[in-house]
Amino acid sequence: MSNSKHLFRVAAVAAAATTSTGCAIVTSSPGTHGAVGVAYMLPRALLPVELTLDESGFNLDVKPPIHLGDPKHTYTLQRTGNIFTADNVVITADPATGLLSAVDVKSSDQSARALVTLASGLRGMRTEGGTAASAVVFSEHFDPGWADADVKRFNQRLQSAALAALDTVKRAQGCTASADADPCATTNRLTKQLHAQPLVISVDAAAPSEPVPADCSAGFCYRINVPHIVRVSGAGISLSDAFGLPNRSPTFVMPLERWAFVRTTHEVVLQGGVFQKVSTERPSSALAVAAVPFDIAKGAVTAAAEIIALKVDLSGKEKSLAEARVAEVEAKSKLDILRESKKPGGTDLPIGSSSQPGTAESAVPAARGLRLRVGPPARFDRVTGAPGTTGNPVESVGSGGVANGGKSAGGNDGKKEAGK
């Protein structure tokens, strides 16, 4: 073969190989019926809500969120082929939830504290041994992404369950509507309070995300946790806290691209289907091309069980020289990282000056546990000497202070609980 023909073939292969630069390793498309690929859904969170009744009254618990797939946002993930790479793509999805999975159960949120507890002064529910009995009167999941009409129906069911439980207690106590002695007086008083100011759960957040599928052809789609203000009110008291939830997050696209002549590593971490961290390492293609022959045709992609790790390895027949040059670049990069980490202030650098180049992270706000207590007004007034219309202090577990103001209307410092 003449030199001119050989050079022509080399040039043609080189031109074709360089077209792989910037191309997606994987691509996603809307998950219609019969679609080919690994099916996955974007995440949504549900808040377990439980209403219980014991001798002290109602406990309304809004518990930490659970993550499930959102059927309105379903996609399929496929590998994109390239004649110059031998790709091995391993994608892990949780079969129970349909989420792209990197869920580490051992490091999951352990703050399984109730958001809100509402306690009234009911009596009459005791076991034979004299200890307090607790009965679940309502247990459902609240979707922070619901429309207003769905939230309204949920609160109607919650309120109906509370009033029905009070009616059951009245019948057991033999109470009449005009009874003015305990325990019937307390039961009647709470019934009037709930009629005037029902139990309500609501969410203040941005507009809900549209169910229109996004263009995920450059990689895969994902959501992030965005602030949702969860508010609980009832019997004249309101309390709220911020939760990081994916329900009303916009849909984002994460591109995972290959580059010619060099090894490219993408490591993407998701937890509960929510984006946590992405790290990309890629040496200079311009430096590596001087030592890499034009017949590059090898690639590999691997994934850990709990971390989606996409890797592409490109090399050729004379890879020893190429790897030596790439190793030189990587060693220099690691040296720069080490020098940067030795600067005053340690290695915990803010995002944007991370000790790991090409790394981005998504902060996940954790919901603080709160507790709201509403004691029986009659008992509270006997302790503090306040008028009968003042009510009880409201305490926050997280702060130890008083919600909705520093003192109650009766002048109490807010640190005593009713009945003590």
C-alpha positions as CSV (number, residue, x, y, z in Angstrom):
1,M,0.0,0.0,0.0
2,S,1.4,3.4,-1.0
3,N,2.1,6.0,1.6
4,S,-0.5,8.3,0.1
5,K,-3.2,5.6,0.5
6,H,-2.1,4.8,4.0
7,L,-2.1,8.5,5.0
8,F,-5.6,8.8,3.5
9,R,-6.9,5.9,5.5
10,V,-5.3,7.2,8.7
11,A,-6.8,10.6,8.1
12,A,-10.3,9.1,7.5
13,V,-10.1,7.0,10.7
14,A,-8.9,10.0,12.7
15,A,-11.7,12.2,11.4
16,A,-14.3,9.6,12.2
17,A,-12.8,9.0,15.7
18,T,-12.9,12.6,16.6
19,T,-16.6,12.7,15.9
20,S,-17.1,10.7,19.1
21,T,-16.0,13.7,21.2
22,G,-18.9,15.1,23.0
23,C,-21.3,12.3,22.1
24,A,-23.6,10.9,24.7
25,I,-22.8,7.5,26.2
26,V,-26.4,6.9,27.2
27,T,-29.6,8.5,26.2
28,S,-33.1,8.6,27.5
29,S,-36.5,8.8,25.9
30,P,-40.1,9.0,27.2
31,G,-41.2,5.6,28.5
32,T,-44.1,4.8,26.2
33,H,-45.6,1.3,26.0
34,G,-43.2,-1.1,24.3
35,A,-40.2,1.2,24.6
36,V,-36.7,-0.5,24.6
37,G,-34.2,0.1,27.4
38,V,-34.0,0.3,31.2
39,A,-37.2,1.9,32.5
40,Y,-37.0,4.4,35.3
41,M,-39.1,7.1,36.9
42,L,-38.3,10.4,38.4
43,P,-38.7,10.5,42.2
44,R,-41.5,11.9,44.3
45,A,-41.9,11.9,48.0
46,L,-44.9,11.0,50.2
47,L,-45.4,12.1,53.8
48,P,-47.0,9.5,56.1
49,V,-49.7,11.1,58.2
50,E,-51.2,9.3,61.2
51,L,-53.8,10.5,63.6
52,T,-54.0,8.7,67.0
53,L,-56.2,9.1,70.0
54,D,-55.3,8.3,73.6
55,E,-56.2,9.5,77.1
56,S,-54.4,12.7,76.5
57,G,-56.0,13.6,73.2
58,F,-55.0,13.6,69.6
59,N,-51.6,13.0,68.2
60,L,-51.2,14.1,64.6
61,D,-47.9,12.9,63.2
62,V,-46.4,13.9,59.9
63,K,-43.4,11.6,59.5
64,P,-40.2,11.8,57.4
65,P,-40.8,11.3,53.7
66,I,-40.6,8.1,51.7
67,H,-39.5,8.2,48.1
68,L,-41.3,6.4,45.2
69,G,-41.4,6.7,41.4
70,D,-43.6,9.3,39.7
71,P,-45.6,7.4,37.0
72,K,-46.2,10.8,35.2
73,H,-42.4,11.0,34.5
74,T,-41.3,7.6,33.1
75,Y,-38.3,7.2,30.8
76,T,-36.2,4.5,29.2
77,L,-32.4,4.6,29.3
78,Q,-30.4,3.1,26.4
79,R,-26.7,2.9,25.5
80,T,-25.6,4.7,22.4
81,G,-23.2,2.7,20.2
82,N,-20.0,3.9,18.6
83,I,-17.7,1.8,16.3
84,F,-14.6,3.2,18.0
85,T,-15.6,2.2,21.5
86,A,-16.5,-1.1,23.1
87,D,-19.0,0.1,25.8
88,N,-20.2,-2.0,28.7
89,V,-23.0,-0.1,30.4
90,V,-24.4,-1.3,33.7
91,I,-27.4,0.6,35.0
92,T,-29.0,-0.1,38.4
93,A,-32.6,0.7,39.0
94,D,-34.6,-0.2,42.2
95,P,-37.3,-2.6,41.1
96,A,-39.4,-1.7,44.1
97,T,-39.6,2.0,43.3
98,G,-38.6,2.3,39.7
99,L,-35.9,4.9,40.6
100,L,-32.4,5.1,39.3
101,S,-30.8,3.7,42.5
102,A,-27.9,4.6,44.7
103,V,-29.8,4.2,47.9
104,D,-27.5,3.6,50.9
105,V,-29.8,2.4,53.6
106,K,-27.1,2.6,56.3
107,S,-26.7,6.3,55.8
108,S,-30.3,7.2,55.3
109,D,-31.9,9.8,57.4
110,Q,-32.4,8.6,60.9
111,S,-34.3,11.6,62.2
112,A,-37.6,9.6,62.2
113,R,-39.2,12.1,64.5
114,A,-42.8,13.3,64.2
115,L,-43.2,16.7,62.6
116,V,-46.3,17.7,64.6
117,T,-48.1,16.3,67.7
118,L,-51.4,17.9,68.7
119,A,-52.5,16.8,72.2
120,S,-55.9,17.7,73.7
121,G,-57.3,16.9,77.1
122,L,-59.6,13.9,76.4
123,R,-60.3,11.3,79.1
124,G,-62.0,8.0,79.3
125,M,-59.8,5.8,77.1
126,R,-57.9,3.4,79.4
127,T,-57.1,-0.2,79.4
128,E,-58.1,-2.6,82.2
129,G,-54.7,-2.1,83.9
130,G,-55.2,1.7,84.0
131,T,-52.5,2.6,81.4
132,A,-53.3,4.9,78.4
133,A,-54.6,3.2,75.2
134,S,-53.8,4.6,71.8
135,A,-56.0,4.0,68.8
136,V,-55.1,4.9,65.2
137,V,-58.1,6.8,63.7
138,F,-56.5,8.0,60.5
139,S,-53.5,6.8,58.4
140,E,-52.7,8.0,54.9
141,H,-49.9,9.3,52.7
142,F,-49.8,13.0,51.8
143,D,-48.4,14.0,48.4
144,P,-46.7,17.5,48.6
145,G,-47.2,17.7,44.8
146,W,-51.0,17.4,44.9
147,A,-53.2,20.1,43.4
148,D,-55.4,22.2,45.7
149,A,-58.4,20.0,45.1
150,D,-56.6,16.9,46.2
151,V,-55.2,18.6,49.3
152,K,-58.7,19.7,50.2
153,R,-60.2,16.2,50.0
154,F,-57.3,14.9,52.1
155,N,-58.0,17.4,54.9
156,Q,-61.7,16.6,54.7
157,R,-61.0,13.0,55.4
158,L,-58.6,13.9,58.2
159,Q,-61.2,16.2,59.9
160,S,-64.0,13.6,59.5
161,A,-61.9,11.0,61.1
162,A,-61.1,13.3,64.1
163,L,-64.7,14.2,64.7
164,A,-65.9,10.6,64.3
165,A,-63.4,9.6,67.0
166,L,-64.7,12.3,69.3
167,D,-68.3,11.1,68.8
168,T,-67.2,7.6,69.7
169,V,-65.6,8.9,72.9
170,K,-68.8,10.9,73.8
171,R,-70.9,7.8,73.4
172,A,-68.5,5.8,75.6
173,Q,-68.6,8.5,78.3
174,G,-72.3,9.0,78.0
175,C,-71.8,12.7,77.3
176,T,-74.5,15.2,76.3
177,A,-74.0,18.4,74.4
178,S,-74.7,20.5,77.5
179,A,-72.4,18.6,79.9
180,D,-70.2,21.0,81.9
181,A,-68.2,18.6,84.0
182,D,-65.1,16.6,83.0
183,P,-64.5,14.4,81.1
184,C,-67.5,15.4,79.0
185,A,-66.8,19.1,79.2
186,T,-63.3,18.7,77.8
187,T,-64.5,16.5,75.0
188,N,-67.3,18.9,74.1
189,R,-64.8,21.8,74.2
190,L,-62.4,20.1,71.8
191,T,-65.2,19.2,69.5
192,K,-66.2,22.9,69.2
193,Q,-62.5,23.9,68.6
194,L,-62.2,21.4,65.8
195,H,-65.4,22.6,64.2
196,A,-64.3,26.2,64.4
197,Q,-60.6,25.5,63.3
198,P,-60.2,22.1,61.7
199,L,-57.1,20.0,61.3
200,V,-55.4,21.1,58.1
201,I,-52.1,20.0,56.4
202,S,-50.9,22.2,53.5
203,V,-47.7,22.9,51.5
204,D,-46.3,26.2,50.4
205,A,-44.0,25.6,47.3
206,A,-43.4,26.6,43.8
207,A,-45.8,25.7,41.0
208,P,-46.0,21.9,40.4
209,S,-43.8,20.5,37.7
210,E,-45.5,19.8,34.4
211,P,-46.1,16.2,33.4
212,V,-44.7,16.9,29.9
213,P,-41.7,14.7,29.3
214,A,-38.4,16.6,29.0
215,D,-35.8,16.0,26.3
216,C,-33.4,13.6,28.0
217,S,-31.7,12.4,24.8
218,A,-28.3,13.8,26.0
219,G,-28.1,11.5,29.0
220,F,-30.7,10.9,31.8
221,C,-33.3,13.0,33.5
222,Y,-33.3,13.7,37.2
223,R,-34.8,15.9,40.0
224,I,-33.3,17.7,42.9
225,N,-34.8,18.4,46.4
226,V,-36.4,21.8,46.5
227,P,-37.8,23.5,49.6
228,H,-41.4,22.6,50.5
229,I,-42.9,24.4,53.5
230,V,-45.2,21.9,55.3
231,R,-47.8,23.6,57.5
232,V,-50.0,21.9,60.1
233,S,-52.8,23.7,61.9
234,G,-55.7,22.9,64.1
235,A,-57.5,24.0,67.3
236,G,-56.2,27.5,66.9
237,I,-52.5,26.7,66.5
238,S,-50.3,26.6,63.4
239,L,-46.8,25.2,62.9
240,S,-44.6,24.8,59.8
241,D,-41.1,23.6,58.8
242,A,-39.1,23.3,55.6
243,F,-38.6,19.9,53.9
244,G,-36.3,19.2,50.9
245,L,-38.5,17.2,48.5
246,P,-38.3,16.4,44.8
247,N,-42.1,16.6,44.1
248,R,-42.2,20.1,42.6
249,S,-38.6,20.1,41.2
250,P,-38.1,21.0,37.5
251,T,-36.8,18.2,35.4
252,F,-33.1,18.5,34.6
253,V,-30.9,16.6,32.1
254,M,-27.5,15.1,33.1
255,P,-25.3,14.6,30.0
256,L,-22.7,11.8,30.1
257,E,-20.3,12.3,27.1
258,R,-17.3,10.4,25.7
259,W,-14.1,12.0,24.4
260,A,-11.7,10.9,21.8
261,F,-8.3,9.4,22.6
262,V,-8.6,9.6,26.4
263,R,-10.2,7.8,29.3
264,T,-13.3,9.6,30.5
265,T,-14.9,8.7,33.9
266,H,-18.3,9.8,35.0
267,E,-19.5,8.9,38.5
268,V,-23.0,9.9,39.3
269,V,-24.5,9.4,42.8
270,L,-28.3,9.4,43.4
271,Q,-30.2,8.6,46.6
272,G,-33.8,7.8,46.4
273,G,-33.7,8.8,42.8
274,V,-32.6,12.3,43.8
275,F,-29.4,13.8,42.4
276,Q,-26.6,14.0,45.0
277,K,-23.2,14.3,43.3
278,V,-21.5,14.0,39.9
279,S,-17.7,13.7,39.4
280,T,-16.1,13.8,36.0
281,E,-12.4,13.2,35.2
282,R,-11.0,13.7,31.7
283,P,-7.4,14.4,30.7
284,S,-6.6,16.6,27.8
285,S,-7.4,15.1,24.4
286,A,-4.9,17.4,22.7
287,L,-2.1,16.1,24.8
288,A,-3.0,12.4,24.5
289,V,-3.6,12.5,20.7
290,A,0.2,12.9,20.1
291,A,0.9,9.5,21.5
292,V,-2.3,7.6,20.7
293,P,-2.6,5.7,17.4
294,F,-5.6,6.4,15.3
295,D,-7.1,2.8,15.6
296,I,-8.5,3.4,19.1
297,A,-11.5,1.1,19.6
298,K,-11.9,0.1,23.2
299,G,-14.3,1.3,25.9
300,A,-15.8,0.1,29.1
301,V,-18.5,1.3,31.4
302,T,-19.0,-0.2,34.9
303,A,-21.4,0.5,37.7
304,A,-21.3,-0.3,41.5
305,A,-24.3,-1.8,43.2
306,E,-25.2,1.4,45.1
307,I,-23.5,4.0,43.0
308,I,-24.2,4.5,39.3
309,A,-20.6,4.8,37.9
310,L,-20.2,5.2,34.2
311,K,-16.7,4.7,32.8
312,V,-15.4,4.8,29.3
313,D,-11.8,3.5,28.6
314,L,-10.3,4.2,25.3
315,S,-6.9,2.7,24.3
316,G,-5.1,1.1,21.3
317,K,-2.4,-1.3,20.2
318,E,0.3,1.0,21.4
319,K,-1.5,1.9,24.6
320,S,1.7,1.7,26.8
321,L,3.0,5.0,25.4
322,A,-0.4,6.6,25.5
323,E,-1.1,5.4,29.1
324,A,2.3,6.8,30.1
325,R,1.4,10.2,28.8
326,V,-2.1,10.1,30.3
327,A,-0.5,9.0,33.7
328,E,1.8,12.0,33.5
329,V,-1.2,14.3,33.1
330,E,-3.1,12.5,35.9
331,A,-0.1,12.6,38.3
332,K,0.3,16.4,37.7
333,S,-3.5,16.8,38.4
334,K,-3.2,14.8,41.6
335,L,-0.2,16.9,42.7
336,D,-2.2,20.1,42.1
337,I,-5.0,18.6,44.1
338,L,-2.6,17.7,47.0
339,R,-1.1,21.2,47.0
340,E,-4.5,22.8,47.0
341,S,-5.6,20.6,50.0
342,K,-2.6,21.7,52.0
343,K,-3.7,25.3,51.9
344,P,-4.9,26.9,55.2
345,G,-8.4,25.8,56.0
346,G,-8.0,22.1,55.4
347,T,-9.6,20.0,52.6
348,D,-13.2,20.9,53.2
349,L,-13.4,23.5,50.4
350,P,-16.6,25.0,49.2
351,I,-18.3,24.0,45.9
352,G,-16.4,25.7,43.1
353,S,-13.0,25.2,44.7
354,S,-13.4,21.5,45.5
355,S,-10.4,19.3,46.0
356,Q,-11.9,17.0,43.4
357,P,-11.9,18.6,39.9
358,G,-15.1,18.4,37.9
359,T,-17.2,17.7,41.0
360,A,-20.7,19.1,41.7
361,E,-22.9,18.4,44.6
362,S,-26.6,19.0,45.4
363,A,-27.3,20.0,49.0
364,V,-30.2,18.1,50.5
365,P,-32.0,20.1,53.2
366,A,-33.0,17.9,56.1
367,A,-36.4,18.4,57.7
368,R,-36.2,19.3,61.4
369,G,-38.5,17.4,63.8
370,L,-41.0,19.7,65.5
371,R,-43.6,19.0,68.2
372,L,-46.7,21.1,68.8
373,R,-48.6,20.5,72.1
374,V,-52.1,21.8,72.8
375,G,-53.1,21.0,76.4
376,P,-56.6,21.2,77.8
377,P,-57.3,24.9,78.6
378,A,-59.0,24.1,81.9
379,R,-56.0,22.2,83.4
380,F,-53.6,24.8,82.1
381,D,-55.5,27.7,83.6
382,R,-55.5,26.0,87.0
383,V,-51.7,25.8,86.9
384,T,-50.9,29.3,85.7
385,G,-54.0,31.2,86.9
386,A,-54.5,32.6,83.4
387,P,-58.1,33.3,82.1
388,G,-60.0,30.3,80.7
389,T,-59.6,31.5,77.1
390,T,-55.8,31.7,77.0
391,G,-54.9,28.1,75.9
392,N,-51.5,26.4,76.3
393,P,-47.9,27.2,75.3
394,V,-46.6,25.8,72.0
395,E,-43.1,24.3,72.0
396,S,-40.7,23.4,69.2
397,V,-38.5,20.4,69.8
398,G,-35.8,21.8,67.5
399,S,-35.5,25.1,69.2
400,G,-36.8,24.5,72.7
401,G,-38.6,27.8,72.5
402,V,-42.2,28.9,71.9
403,A,-43.7,29.0,68.4
404,N,-45.9,31.9,67.3
405,G,-44.3,34.3,69.8
406,G,-42.2,34.2,72.9
407,K,-45.0,34.1,75.4
408,S,-48.6,32.8,75.6
409,A,-51.5,35.2,75.9
410,G,-51.7,34.4,79.6
411,G,-48.1,35.5,80.2
412,N,-46.6,32.0,80.7
413,D,-42.9,31.7,79.7
414,G,-43.8,28.9,77.2
415,K,-41.5,26.3,78.8
416,K,-44.0,24.5,81.0
417,E,-46.3,21.8,79.6
418,A,-49.9,21.7,80.5
419,G,-50.8,19.5,83.4
420,K,-47.3,19.7,85.1
